Amino acid sequence: MLHRRLVRRAALAYVALLHALAFVPVAAPDLPARLGKRWGLLPPDDMEDRFIELTLPVVEQARLDRAVPEAALVVLGDSIAKQIDAARLGENAVNHGIGGDTVRMLTWRLPVLPSVERARAVVVNAGVNDLKYRPAPAIAADYRTLLARLPPSAALVMVSPLPVDEGAPWPRRSLHLRNANLRSLNVALRPVCEERPNCRFVDVWPVFWDAAAGGLRPSLHSGDGLHLSPAGSRELEALIRGAMGARTGPKDAA
């Protein structure tokens, strides 16, 4: 008798599940995609308009990451991070920066970079591209999720968003690249880093801001108002080394 009741209940539950699965595409057609993105199974919306362009570097980095030694120094982030010469920061260093990266995209691709889990130090520079999709408080919340997925044993350096030259070509055609937005993001991100005991927040504005020009110091960007010149990259690398407590770093090229 008990067996029959259990079978009947199981059958009813199965039928109810089928009805629910049939109902979901009608009532909430985007639910599977939303759940897939929330659980990290699908890439974030940030990649939709550049999926192929951004996926290929992710695949290549996953391949190269297999050769990264234990206790490496790993650089993560967007095109500014990609410009960093990781070798100037220390030994056994690797740069996994990708142009156009956002905090959500970086969080999504972490599982294919096992070197991060074994890293002695992680440098993160991301958030500027996120302003195209969401405001500073939401970016800060995404950053908190990202930091929670980084190994607690690793020293962490979180680089603030850089200012831009609003009169230069790149910021002129990108409305989200305004120094007021970047300052707000800077303010929102600092406390996220300070919540973590081994996180050092590098505020680059005192070095990169030019009060006379009202933006990114001209000698430190490449001319497009956003990306760094060789001198700008060296300045950023020096700030990161300082945050890592390095008395001396690899000798800069002339």
N, C-alpha and C positions, 0 to 999 in steps of 0.2 A: 504493500500500500504506500509506504514511504517512498519507495523507488518510483512509483508511478507519479506521485506528486512532484518529485524532483524533476522527472522528465518533462512533466507538463509545464512547470515553472521555467525550465530551460528553454522549452519550445516557445513559450510566450515571450521570454526575454529576447530570443533570437528574432522573432517577428517584430518586436518593438524596435530592435536595433536596425533591422532592414528598413522599417518605416522612417526612422530618424535619418538614416543615411540617404534615403530617397528625398527626404524633406530639405536637407541642408542645401543642396545646389539651388533649390527654388527660393528658400527663405534667405539664405546668406551665401550667394554664389562665390564670394571672395573669401569665405571662411577658411577653406583649406590653404589658400595662399597666405592668409594672415597668420595662421597657426604655424605654417612652415617657416615663415620669416621669424616669428617669435621664438621658435625652438632652434633657430640657426640652421635649419635644413635647406632653406632657400636663401639666395642673396638678397640684401635689402633693396628697397626701392631706389636707392641712390645709384644702383648699377644699371637700371633698366634701359636708359638711353645710351649706355656705353658698355653693354654687357661683354661683347667680344673683345673690345679694346682693353677692358680691365681684367677679364678672365685670363687671357693669355699670360700676362706677367705673373698672376697668381700661380698658374700651373708651372711656369718656369722656376719660380722661387721655391715651390714645393719640391721640385726635382733637385735643385742646388742645395736645399737645406739639409739633405741627407748627408752631405759632406762636412757640415759645420761641426767643429769639435765640441766636446763638453765644456761647460763653464765659459761660453763665449759671451761677448758683448754684442747685443743685437739692437740695431736701429730700426724703428718702425715709424710709418707715417706716410705723408703725402710727398709732393714734388720737392718741397723744401727739405724734408728729411732725406729724400733721395739724393740731394746735392751734397750731403755731408760725406766727407771722406772718413769712413769708419776707422780706417787704419790710424788716423790721427788721434783717435780717442783711446786706443789701447791695443794690446795684442789679442789675437783670435777674435777679431771683430768682423761683423757682417752687416751689410745694409740691405734691409728688406723694404725700403720705401717704394711706393708706387704713386706716380702722378695721378691726381684726382681722387686719392684715397680719402675716405671719411671715417669717422670713429666707428660707425656701424659696420662699414665694409671691413675695417681692420679687425673688429671683433669677430666677424663672420669667418675671416680667413686664418685666424689664429690656429685652429686645429690642424692645418696642413703645414705648420711651422713648428715642429717639435723642438727645435733648438731654443725656442723661447722658454719652454718649460724647464730646460736645463741651464738657462743663462745665468751668468753671475751678475749681469747688469743689463737693463733694458732702457733705451732712450726712445721716448715717444714724442713725435711732433705731428699733431693732427688737429682738426677742428675747423680750419678756415673754410674748406670746401663744404662743410656741413651747413654753413650759414645760408647756402643756396636753398636748403631744404627745410630748416627748422631754426627756431630762435635759440639764444644762448642758454636759457635754463634747460631746454630739452637736450642740448648738446652736452651740458654738464652731467645730466642724468645718464646719458649714453657713455660718457667717459667713466663714470663710477662703475658701470657694468663692465667696461673694458678692463679697468684696473683690478677688479675682483677676479678676473680670469688670468691675470699675470701671476707668476710664481711669487709667493710671499717672501721667499728667501733671497730673491734678486734685488739688488740695488736698483732703484727706479729714478730716472730723470725725466721730468715732464716739462717740455719746452712750451713757453707761451706762444700764442699767435703773434706773428710779426706784423708791424704796421705796413701800409702800402703807400705808394705814391699815386694819389687819386687822379693826378693829371696825366699819368702815363697810359699807354694803350690798354693793358690788360684790365686794370680797375675801371677804366672808362666804359668798357663794354660789359662789365660784370657788376650789377647794381648791389649785390650783396657784399662786395669788397669795399666797404667804407670804414674808415678808421674809428668812427663812433661805434659801429657794430663790433669791430675787433677789440676795442677797449672793453666793451661790455662782456665779451666772451672771455677776455683775460681775467676780469674780476670774478666771473662765474666759475672759472676753472681752478683758480688757486686753492680755494677751500677743499675741492675734491682731492687734490694732491695732499693737502695738509692732514686729511683724515687718515692717511696711511703713514705709519711711522717711518718707513724707509724710503719715502718719496721726497725728492727735492724738486721744487718748482723753480724753473729758470725764467725770470721775467726779462725778456730781451729788450724791452722798450727803452730803458735808459741809454743803451748803446745804439740801437737802430733808429730811434726817433730823431728827426731833425726839426727842431722848433721853427727855424727860419723858413724851411721848405713846407712845413705843415704835413710831413709824412715821412716815409721811409728815406733814410739818408741816401742821396743820389749815388755816392761812391760805393754803396753796399748792395745795390741791385743791378741787374743785368741790362736795364734800359726799358724793360716792360713794366716796371713798377711793382713787381711782385716777387720774381725769382731772384736769387742772390748772385752777385758777382763773385769771382774767386776771393776777393777781399772780404765780402760779406760771409761767405762760407767759413773762412778762417776765423772770423770774429765769432761766429756761432759755435764753431768747434771749441774755441777757447773758453767760451762761457760754459759749455757742457763739461769740459774737463775740470773747470773750477768747481762746478756743482758736484762732480764725482769725487772731489777731494784730491785730485791729482796735483802734486806739486809741480811736476813737469810732464809734458806729453811728448809724443813723437815730434821730432823737429819739423816745423813748418817749411814748406817749400818756399823758395825765394819768390 
